[in-house]
Amino acid sequence: MKYLKSYADEDLVGLYLSGRAECLDILIERHRNRILSYIIMNVRRRDVADDIFQEAIIRVFLSLRAGRYSSKGKFLSWVIRIAHNLIVDGYRRSRHRQMVYNDATPIELFVDDEHLADTSRENQLVEQQQLVELTDMVHSLPDTQRQVIEMRHYREMSFKEIAEETDVSINTALGRMRYGLINLRRMMVERNSVCV
């Protein structure tokens, strides 16, 4: 099994699909830190991040088994996308809190919320909402700009690594980052002017 660790991601995926179960373990171990870092950066709680990581791995397993993998050499990007979708789903669910009625007065219940009595709860909710909005804005960027921003900020890749993975020059990767950030700033300004 040791020799398999030198194989490229796509080769390991192919071997896994042909029946070599240990190849998926190698892939997960290879990318565990980057995937977890991405999740932790978004949810900011290790226990929640661990749960999302486990759910993402289950989805990876099920998707591979169902033949739904077609990322053409971008296994890590594919797993990050799965994790990202789980994070967004979690934020959406957290916005739909249970309501109970006491003499026709609605009271919001923060189910399983350990910070119920914390005075900073409002700040946490605002931060979560801002993160969801920022994530939506990043997803509305052109694919080339979105990809570079996710690789740089979420996966902490160098521009050299980004250039190699996307098969472009470093200058092109830098340019895509620059235009992506310009577009994000523009969207933030537009969103703030609409809210005022």
Sequence and secondary structure as in RCSB ss.txt:
>XXXX:A:sequence
MKYLKSYADEDLVGLYLSGRAECLDILIERHRNRILSYIIMNVRRRDVADDIFQEAIIRVFLSLRAGRYSSKGKF
LSWVIRIAHNLIVDGYRRSRHRQMVYNDATPIELFVDDEHLADTSRENQLVEQQQLVELTDMVHSLPDTQRQVIE
MRHYREMSFKEIAEETDVSINTALGRMRYGLINLRRMMVERNSVCV
>XXXX:A:secstr
 GGGGGS HHHHHHHHHTT THHHHHHHHHHHHHHHHHHHHHH  HHHHHHHHHHHHHHHHHHHHTT    SS H
HHHHHHHHHHHHHHHHHHHHS EEEEETTEEEEE TT TTTT TTHHHHHHHHHHHHHHHHHHHHS HHHHHHHI
IIIIS   HHHHHHHHTS HHHHHHHHHHHHHHHHHHHHHHHHHH 
